[in-house]
Amino acid sequence: MRGLTERIQEDIRGRIRQAVEKSFGLKVEPELTVPGRREFGDYSTNVAFSLAGALHVPPRKIAESIAAALEKRGSWIDAVEVAGAGFLNFKLRNGWCLEGLKEIIELGDDFGKTDFGQGRKVQVEFVSANPTGPMVVVQARAGAVGDTLANLLEWSGFDVEREFYVNDAGHQVEVLARSLEVRIRQCLGEKVDMPEDCYPGEYLIDLARRYLDERGKTVLDLPEEKRLAELRAYAVEAIRSSQEISLRHYGVEFDVWFSERTLHESGEVRAAIELLKQRGYVYEGEGALWFRSTAFGDDKDRVLIKSDGSYTYLAPDIAYHLNKYRRGFEKVIDIWGPDHHGYISRMKAAVQALGYPEDALEVLIVQMVRLVRGGETVRMSKRAGEFVTMDELLEEVGRDVARFFFLMRSCESHLDFDLDLGKLKSDENPVYYVQYAHARISSLLREAQERGIKWPCPVEPDLNLLSDESEVELAKKLVSFPEEIVNAGLAREPHRMTRYLIDTATLFHSFYTRCRILGEDPELTVARLYLSEATRVVLRNGLRLIGVSAPERM
């Protein structure tokens, strides 16, 4: 099923195609846009300009021919006008958007869901923090972005899987094991310093105490290799588990937690390199094994196996992506941190070298977050020392504020997170502003029932009574919700949803101010309550999409 606005647009596009074929014998795929100014109508197309070159006719004359041939009977179109040098503007018949209100009320919690994606398999891999310490605020931002994007795609009819890649192999987890050993020895009273290349965070003191409580100190009697292997496994699982708990508290749950170590143990890393060899993209040089990534536009070839026989980070990452595609994903979306820009070209090269299309992999970069309080940057954590953790942020402002604020700008833009604003209980706080609109409608409906107005209404309301400009503009915004979801998902821009929610709340507040909802005319009252309830449904569903609560009382 498609939303009303999508159905209207497809109908208009079909009529344009028929008019072009009738007038010129050509096939076109016209694009529709929403004009920036109301007087230009509801939709516009520049199809005449795209035909001008082939027909050698001025765009305006082409537009006039299309307008004359376009069949309006049985459509939502009220008028077609030729504007400027050849634009076609479409004005829809009065009340078109009001028809969509019934659909909103009937579908309720399912309004906004469509079958656009046709069940195509998409994987969204995000957060994927190293299991070496607590998650920080940029990872919290990635969590909000990734989870919301996955929600948007699911509501758009895609088969979506959320995945967290656990980097539990390689140098960083060996350093973690050594760091934990130092903390354990310190807890036992040994005077041992933390080496400069280890992790100094105090969170490892708590982990060391927990280890001693659970397993005692016999690990220190083991040979070094076994000792570090046990400490590594314990630390990785403990930190990974704490990350899972933190993310669940944040409203983010993953379908799959994928272990990098399993790629090495199963031989998939070696197998991926062997596949690249067979396809002619691996060669030896300077004692190392190289991936010929320049064949796919990378600025230089990349080492896969170093001269000492160890893998670079790229080798298991290639194996990991091969594993993803072999699981049947048509599209893989990776959400990475701000220090990974340079990694994109080599991974896209690897995907193509493995035999998959370049666009089978998309990478979004989540930029840094600057926490601000009183106009000053907050740099240090109370507990972690060098960084502010995700848990600390949630303790201070709560999940709703954190998720909403992280989605107010494109993920590829740096974000200033105003802690003072996040704690305000006023319209200045955008989260409060949207939630208050939902709570106000809930209060309005309760008051209607207290006055004896039957709600839900037992008879179909006369929606044609909704003629005030504020009512019509609000209705238009509401019925566009499914289209907004699809477009935000396809553009990989989940931040569009916060703007949509703020705009919807603004339109409702305008309607509430201009129109007396619980008035003396019972039929008009019911129609306005109907519009209010439709607004509440859309606000609730939109907040659910971004992982924010929709309170009924504030």
Backbone hydrogen bonds, N-H to C=O, Kabsch-Sander energy under -0.5 kcal/mol:
donor,donor_aa,acceptor,acceptor_aa,energy
5,T,479,V,-0.8
7,R,3,G,-2.3
8,I,4,L,-2.6
9,Q,5,T,-2.5
10,E,6,E,-2.4
11,D,7,R,-2.0
12,I,8,I,-2.4
13,R,9,Q,-2.9
14,G,10,E,-2.3
15,R,11,D,-1.9
16,I,12,I,-2.3
17,R,13,R,-2.6
18,Q,14,G,-2.2
19,A,15,R,-2.2
20,V,16,I,-2.6
21,E,17,R,-2.5
22,K,18,Q,-2.4
23,S,19,A,-2.4
24,F,20,V,-3.2
25,G,20,V,-0.7
25,G,21,E,-1.4
26,L,20,V,-0.8
33,T,44,S,-2.5
40,F,37,R,-1.8
41,G,38,R,-2.0
42,D,90,F,-2.6
43,Y,90,F,-1.8
44,S,33,T,-2.2
45,T,88,L,-2.0
49,F,46,N,-1.4
50,S,46,N,-1.1
51,L,47,V,-1.1
52,A,48,A,-1.0
53,G,49,F,-0.6
55,L,51,L,-2.3
56,H,52,A,-2.0
57,V,52,A,-0.9
60,R,85,A,-0.6
61,K,58,P,-0.5
62,I,58,P,-1.7
63,A,59,P,-2.9
64,E,60,R,-2.3
65,S,61,K,-1.9
66,I,62,I,-2.3
67,A,63,A,-2.6
68,A,64,E,-2.0
69,A,65,S,-1.7
70,L,66,I,-1.4
72,K,70,L,-0.6
75,S,72,K,-1.7
78,D,91,K,-3.1
79,A,91,K,-2.0
81,E,89,N,-2.7
83,A,81,E,-0.5
83,A,87,F,-2.9
86,G,83,A,-1.8
87,F,83,A,-2.5
88,L,45,T,-2.2
89,N,81,E,-3.2
89,N,87,F,-0.6
90,F,43,Y,-3.3
91,K,79,A,-2.8
92,L,90,F,-0.5
93,R,76,W,-3.0
96,W,93,R,-1.7
98,L,95,G,-0.7
99,E,95,G,-0.9
99,E,96,W,-0.8
100,G,97,C,-0.8
101,L,98,L,-1.1
102,K,98,L,-0.6
102,K,99,E,-0.6
103,E,99,E,-0.7
104,I,100,G,-1.9
105,I,101,L,-2.3
106,E,102,K,-2.6
107,L,103,E,-2.4
108,G,104,I,-2.1
110,D,107,L,-2.3
111,F,108,G,-2.0
113,K,110,D,-2.0
114,T,155,W,-2.9
115,D,1,M,-1.5
117,G,156,S,-3.3
118,Q,115,D,-1.6
119,G,157,G,-3.0
120,R,117,G,-2.0
122,V,159,D,-2.8
123,Q,331,K,-2.4
124,V,161,E,-2.6
125,E,123,Q,-0.5
125,E,333,I,-2.8
126,F,124,V,-0.5
126,F,163,E,-1.6
128,S,126,F,-2.0
132,T,130,N,-1.9
133,G,130,N,-0.7
137,V,388,V,-1.0
139,Q,136,V,-0.8
140,A,136,V,-1.4
141,R,137,V,-2.2
142,A,138,V,-2.0
143,G,139,Q,-1.9
144,A,140,A,-2.1
145,V,141,R,-2.5
146,G,142,A,-3.0
147,D,143,G,-2.3
148,T,144,A,-1.9
149,L,145,V,-2.5
150,A,146,G,-2.3
151,N,147,D,-2.1
152,L,148,T,-2.7
153,L,149,L,-2.3
154,E,150,A,-2.4
155,W,151,N,-2.7
156,S,152,L,-1.1
157,G,154,E,-1.8
158,F,153,L,-2.4
159,D,120,R,-2.3
160,V,158,F,-0.9
161,E,122,V,-2.1
163,E,124,V,-2.2
164,F,256,V,-2.5
166,V,164,F,-0.7
166,V,258,F,-3.5
167,N,165,Y,-0.8
168,D,166,V,-2.3
173,V,170,G,-0.6
174,E,170,G,-1.1
175,V,171,H,-2.3
176,L,172,Q,-1.6
177,A,173,V,-2.0
178,R,174,E,-2.0
179,S,175,V,-2.4
180,L,176,L,-2.5
181,E,177,A,-2.0
182,V,178,R,-2.0
183,R,179,S,-2.0
184,I,180,L,-2.4
185,R,181,E,-2.5
186,Q,182,V,-2.4
187,C,183,R,-2.3
188,L,184,I,-1.4
189,G,186,Q,-1.6
190,E,185,R,-2.5
192,V,190,E,-1.3
198,C,195,P,-1.8
204,L,201,G,-1.4
205,I,202,E,-1.5
206,D,202,E,-1.2
207,L,203,Y,-1.7
208,A,204,L,-2.3
209,R,205,I,-2.3
210,R,206,D,-2.2
211,Y,207,L,-2.3
212,L,208,A,-2.4
213,D,209,R,-2.2
214,E,210,R,-2.0
215,R,211,Y,-3.3
216,G,211,Y,-0.7
216,G,212,L,-1.3
220,L,217,K,-1.7
221,D,218,T,-1.9
222,L,219,V,-1.4
227,R,223,P,-3.1
228,L,224,E,-2.9
229,A,225,E,-1.8
230,E,226,K,-2.3
231,L,227,R,-2.2
232,R,228,L,-2.6
233,A,229,A,-2.3
234,Y,230,E,-2.4
235,A,231,L,-2.7
236,V,232,R,-2.7
237,E,233,A,-2.0
238,A,234,Y,-2.4
239,I,235,A,-2.7
240,R,236,V,-2.8
241,S,237,E,-2.5
242,S,238,A,-1.9
243,Q,239,I,-2.3
244,E,240,R,-2.2
245,I,241,S,-2.1
246,S,242,S,-2.4
247,L,243,Q,-2.5
248,R,244,E,-2.2
249,H,245,I,-2.2
250,Y,246,S,-1.2
251,G,248,R,-1.4
252,V,247,L,-3.2
253,E,251,G,-0.5
255,D,162,R,-1.4
256,V,162,R,-1.7
258,F,164,F,-2.6
258,F,256,V,-0.6
259,S,257,W,-0.5
260,E,166,V,-2.6
262,T,259,S,-0.6
263,L,259,S,-0.6
263,L,260,E,-1.3
264,H,260,E,-1.0
265,E,261,R,-2.4
266,S,262,T,-2.1
267,G,264,H,-0.7
268,E,263,L,-1.3
269,V,263,L,-1.3
271,A,267,G,-2.2
272,A,268,E,-2.1
273,I,269,V,-2.0
274,E,270,R,-2.2
275,L,271,A,-2.1
276,L,272,A,-2.0
277,K,273,I,-2.1
278,Q,274,E,-2.4
279,R,275,L,-1.6
280,G,277,K,-1.7
281,Y,276,L,-2.7
283,Y,290,W,-1.9
285,G,288,A,-2.4
288,A,285,G,-2.0
289,L,305,I,-2.5
290,W,283,Y,-3.6
291,F,302,R,-3.8
292,R,281,Y,-2.9
292,R,290,W,-0.5
293,S,291,F,-2.2
295,A,292,R,-1.2
296,F,293,S,-2.0
297,G,294,T,-1.5
298,D,293,S,-1.6
302,R,291,F,-2.0
304,L,289,L,-3.4
305,I,289,L,-1.5
306,K,310,S,-2.9
309,G,306,K,-2.3
312,T,304,L,-2.3
315,A,312,T,-0.6
317,D,313,Y,-1.3
318,I,314,L,-2.3
319,A,315,A,-2.0
320,Y,316,P,-2.6
321,H,317,D,-2.0
322,L,318,I,-2.2
323,N,319,A,-2.2
324,K,320,Y,-1.7
325,Y,321,H,-2.2
326,R,322,L,-2.1
327,R,323,N,-0.7
327,R,324,K,-1.0
328,G,325,Y,-1.7
329,F,324,K,-1.1
330,E,121,K,-1.7
331,K,121,K,-1.5
332,V,360,A,-2.7
333,I,123,Q,-3.0
334,D,332,V,-0.6
334,D,362,E,-3.0
335,I,125,E,-2.4
336,W,334,D,-0.6
336,W,364,L,-2.8
340,H,337,G,-1.5
341,H,338,P,-0.5
343,Y,340,H,-1.4
344,I,340,H,-0.6
344,I,341,H,-1.5
347,M,343,Y,-1.8
348,K,344,I,-2.6
349,A,345,S,-1.9
350,A,346,R,-2.1
351,V,347,M,-2.3
352,Q,348,K,-1.8
353,A,349,A,-2.5
354,L,350,A,-1.8
355,G,352,Q,-1.3
356,Y,351,V,-2.1
360,A,357,P,-1.8
361,L,358,E,-1.3
362,E,332,V,-2.7
364,L,334,D,-2.9
366,V,336,W,-2.9
366,V,364,L,-0.5
367,Q,365,I,-0.7
367,Q,411,C,-3.1
370,R,415,L,-3.2
371,L,369,V,-0.6
372,V,417,F,-2.9
373,R,376,E,-2.9
376,E,373,R,-1.9
378,V,371,L,-2.9
379,R,377,T,-0.7
386,E,384,A,-1.8
390,M,135,M,-3.3
393,L,389,T,-1.7
394,L,390,M,-2.3
395,E,391,D,-2.1
396,E,392,E,-1.7
397,V,393,L,-2.6
398,G,393,L,-0.6
398,G,394,L,-1.4
401,V,397,V,-0.5
402,A,398,G,-2.0
403,R,399,R,-2.8
404,F,400,D,-2.3
405,F,401,V,-2.9
406,F,402,A,-2.2
407,L,403,R,-0.8
407,L,404,F,-0.9
408,M,405,F,-1.5
413,S,410,S,-2.2
415,L,368,M,-1.9
417,F,370,R,-2.9
417,F,415,L,-0.7
418,D,416,D,-0.8
419,L,372,V,-2.6
419,L,417,F,-1.0
420,D,372,V,-0.6
422,G,418,D,-2.1
423,K,419,L,-0.9
423,K,420,D,-0.7
424,L,421,L,-1.3
426,S,424,L,-0.5
429,N,426,S,-1.7
433,Y,429,N,-2.5
434,V,430,P,-2.0
435,Q,431,V,-2.7
436,Y,432,Y,-2.9
437,A,433,Y,-1.2
438,H,434,V,-1.6
439,A,435,Q,-2.5
440,R,436,Y,-2.9
441,I,437,A,-1.9
442,S,438,H,-2.0
443,S,439,A,-2.4
444,L,440,R,-2.3
445,L,441,I,-2.4
446,R,442,S,-1.9
447,E,443,S,-2.4
448,A,444,L,-2.0
449,Q,445,L,-1.9
450,E,446,R,-2.1
451,R,447,E,-1.6
452,G,449,Q,-1.5
453,I,448,A,-2.5
454,K,452,G,-0.5
463,L,461,P,-1.2
465,L,462,D,-1.5
466,L,463,L,-1.9
467,S,465,L,-1.7
471,E,468,D,-0.7
472,V,468,D,-2.2
473,E,469,E,-2.6
474,L,470,S,-1.6
475,A,471,E,-2.3
476,K,472,V,-2.4
477,K,473,E,-1.9
478,L,474,L,-2.3
479,V,475,A,-2.3
480,S,476,K,-0.9
481,F,478,L,-1.7
484,E,480,S,-2.4
485,I,481,F,-2.1
486,V,482,P,-2.2
487,N,483,E,-2.7
488,A,484,E,-2.5
489,G,485,I,-2.2
490,L,486,V,-2.8
491,A,487,N,-2.2
492,R,489,G,-0.9
493,E,488,A,-2.8
496,R,493,E,-2.0
497,M,494,P,-1.7
498,T,495,H,-0.6
499,R,495,H,-1.3
500,Y,496,R,-2.4
501,L,497,M,-2.4
502,I,498,T,-2.4
503,D,499,R,-2.6
504,T,500,Y,-2.5
505,A,501,L,-2.6
506,T,502,I,-2.3
507,L,503,D,-2.4
508,F,504,T,-2.3
509,H,505,A,-2.6
510,S,506,T,-2.1
511,F,507,L,-2.3
512,Y,508,F,-3.1
513,T,509,H,-1.9
514,R,510,S,-2.4
515,C,511,F,-2.6
517,I,515,C,-0.9
519,G,517,I,-1.5
525,T,521,D,-2.5
526,V,522,P,-2.1
527,A,523,E,-2.0
528,R,524,L,-2.5
529,L,525,T,-2.4
530,Y,526,V,-2.2
531,L,527,A,-2.0
532,S,528,R,-2.2
533,E,529,L,-2.9
534,A,530,Y,-2.3
535,T,531,L,-1.9
536,R,532,S,-2.3
537,V,533,E,-2.3
538,V,534,A,-2.1
539,L,535,T,-2.8
540,R,536,R,-2.7
541,N,537,V,-2.6
542,G,538,V,-2.7
543,L,539,L,-2.5
544,R,540,R,-2.2
545,L,541,N,-2.0
546,I,542,G,-1.2
547,G,544,R,-1.1
548,V,543,L,-3.0
